[in-house]
Amino acid sequence: MTAPRFRSRTFRRIYTRTPGANVVLHHKKRKPGKLKCANCKSVLKGRKSDIPSRINKLTRSKKTIKRMFGGYLCSKCSRRTIINRFRSKNE
């Protein structure tokens, strides 16, 4: 019988052939979806989307983007929001 944690679809089921020609079932964590912009929902570039335990092992420069709204908005939307904020301050 499988372990209770493997009965849900949280883990991917991967059939692997062993050197003895048997087929065994391996369970792996699913990868999360791609990161998306909060405004236009386009895929964010420059950030990895992986299992959190693997992301923690990356360097800081690969985890985040160092501009304003980096990792939250795409470059076009962040440019628009910065310009709109600047214009609203000057009014």
C-alpha positions, 0 to 999 in steps of 0.5 A: 500500500502506498504511503498516505502522503502519496495518495493525493496528486500533490506529488507527480507519479513517475514510472522509472525502469530499474537496471533489473528491468522492473518498473517502479513508481517514483514520486516527485514534487510538482513545480509551481507555475510561471510567475506573472505580472500583477497588472497584465498577467504576462510571464515575468522574465529574470526570475526562476519559478521552482520548488521553494527548497531549491530557490532558497539555495540560489544566489540573491541575484537569481531570486529577485530583480533589483528595480522597483516592483521587481518580481511583482510587475513586468518592466512595461507595467512598472515603468507606467506606474513609476511615471504615473506616481511621478506625475501625480506628485507634481500636480 
